[in-house]
Amino acid sequence: MSPLPMESDIEAERKENEKKRVLLSPIAKPLAGKKVRKKILKVVRRASEMRQLKRGVKEVVKAVRRGKKGLCVIAGDISPIDVITHVPILCEEADVPYIYVPSKEDLAKAGVTKRPTCCVLILTEPEKGEVNEDEKAKFREDYDEVVKEVKSLTRALF
C-alpha cells in the first residue's frame, strides 16, 4: 500500500487563500489590493512601534468620536458582521479615510498583537512621548502615500 500523496506547499497556500476570499464580508469595500495591503500593514507596524495606533472597535470608535484624525483599517473577515458595521459610517461622518484588508490575523500581526484585531486607527500624531524627527518624517511620508491611495480607491468606488 502506497502512502497518500502530500500536497505541495504552493497548493496548500492556494487553498488557504481561497478560504480567506470566501470569508470576506459583503460590506468590505473598498478592499485593499495586494500592493496597497502590504503598504498599509507596513504603516500599521510602524505606527504601532511609534505608539500612534488604536486597536479594536472600542478604542477606534472612542478616538473617532473625540475628533482624532488618521486612517482606519478594518478587517474584512469579521463574523458577526454587526460588530463593525457602524465603524465606516462613523469614519465618513468624521471625515476619516478607511479601508478594508482581507484578514484580521494579518492586521493583528502588523499591529504587534497576538489576538486577531477587527480594526485599527493609525493616528497622525503620537499620543504620548517624543518621536525622533527623522522617524516621524519617514512615517509621515509613508502615511501620506497610503492615505492618497486609499482616497483614490474610495473615489473610484463611490
C-alpha positions in Angstrom: 0.0 0.0 0.0 1.5 3.3 -1.0 1.3 6.4 1.2 -1.1 9.2 0.4 0.3 11.9 -1.8 1.1 15.0 0.1 0.1 18.4 -1.0 2.8 20.8 -2.0 3.2 24.0 -0.1 2.0 26.0 -3.0 -1.3 24.1 -3.3 -1.9 24.4 0.4 -1.3 28.1 0.3 -3.6 28.5 -2.7 -6.4 26.6 -0.8 -5.9 28.8 2.3 -6.1 32.0 0.1 -9.3 30.7 -1.4 -10.8 30.1 2.1 -9.9 33.7 3.0 -11.6 35.1 -0.1 -14.8 33.2 0.7 -14.9 34.6 4.2 -14.9 38.2 3.3 -18.0 40.1 4.4 -20.2 41.7 1.7 -19.6 45.2 3.1 -15.8 45.0 2.8 -15.5 47.8 0.2 -13.1 49.4 -0.6 -10.9 46.4 -0.2 -7.1 46.9 -0.5 -5.3 45.1 -3.3 -2.1 43.2 -2.7 0.4 46.1 -3.2 -1.7 48.6 -1.2 -2.3 46.0 1.6 1.5 45.5 2.0 2.0 49.2 2.3 -0.9 49.6 4.8 0.3 46.8 7.0 3.8 48.3 6.9 2.5 51.6 8.1 0.4 49.9 10.8 3.5 48.2 12.1 5.5 51.5 12.1 2.6 53.3 13.8 2.5 50.6 16.5 6.2 51.0 17.2 5.7 54.8 17.4 2.6 54.4 19.7 0.3 56.0 17.1 -2.1 53.1 16.9 -5.5 52.5 18.4 -6.6 48.8 18.3 -10.0 47.3 18.5 -13.5 48.6 17.8 -14.0 50.2 21.2 -10.7 52.2 21.1 -11.2 53.2 17.4 -14.8 54.4 18.0 -13.8 56.4 21.1 -10.9 58.1 19.2 -13.0 58.9 16.2 -15.8 60.4 18.3 -13.2 62.5 20.2 -12.1 64.0 16.9 -8.8 62.2 16.4 -7.7 62.1 12.8 -6.0 59.3 11.0 -6.6 56.2 8.8 -8.9 53.5 9.8 -8.0 49.9 8.7 -10.8 47.4 9.1 -10.6 43.6 8.7 -12.9 42.2 6.1 -13.4 38.7 7.6 -15.2 39.7 10.8 -18.0 37.5 12.0 -20.6 38.5 13.0 -20.5 41.5 10.7 -22.6 43.6 13.1 -19.5 44.2 15.2 -18.0 46.6 12.7 -20.9 47.8 10.5 -21.1 51.2 12.3 -17.3 52.0 12.0 -17.3 53.0 8.3 -20.3 55.3 8.9 -18.5 57.0 11.9 -15.4 57.4 9.8 -17.4 59.0 6.9 -19.1 61.4 9.3 -15.8 62.4 10.9 -14.0 62.6 7.5 -11.6 59.8 8.4 -10.5 57.7 5.5 -11.0 53.9 5.9 -10.1 50.8 4.0 -10.6 47.0 4.4 -7.9 44.4 4.5 -8.9 40.7 4.0 -7.5 39.2 7.2 -7.9 40.1 10.9 -4.9 37.9 11.7 -2.7 39.9 9.3 -3.9 43.1 10.8 -3.1 41.9 14.3 0.4 40.7 13.3 1.1 44.1 11.8 -0.2 45.8 14.9 2.1 43.7 17.0 -0.7 41.9 19.0 -1.3 38.2 19.4 -5.0 38.5 19.3 -6.9 39.0 16.0 -8.0 42.6 15.6 -11.2 43.9 14.0 -9.9 47.4 13.2 -7.1 49.8 13.9 -6.8 53.6 13.7 -3.5 55.0 12.6 -3.2 58.3 14.3 -1.4 61.3 12.6 0.3 62.3 15.9 1.7 60.2 18.7 -0.5 60.0 21.9 2.4 60.2 24.4 6.1 60.7 24.3 8.5 62.2 21.8 9.4 60.7 18.5 12.7 61.1 16.6 12.2 63.7 13.8 13.7 61.5 11.1 11.4 58.6 12.0 8.5 61.0 12.2 9.2 62.4 8.7 9.6 58.9 7.2 6.4 57.7 8.8 4.5 60.8 7.7 5.7 60.3 4.1 4.6 56.7 4.1 1.3 57.5 5.8 0.5 60.3 3.3 1.2 58.0 0.4 -1.1 55.3 1.8 -3.9 57.8 2.5 -3.6 59.1 -1.0 -4.0 55.6 -2.4 -6.9 54.8 -0.1 -8.7 58.0 -1.1 -8.3 57.2 -4.8 -9.7 53.7 -4.2 -12.6 55.2 -2.4 -13.3 57.8 -5.1 -13.2 55.0 -7.7 -15.8 53.0 -5.7 -18.3 55.8 -5.0 
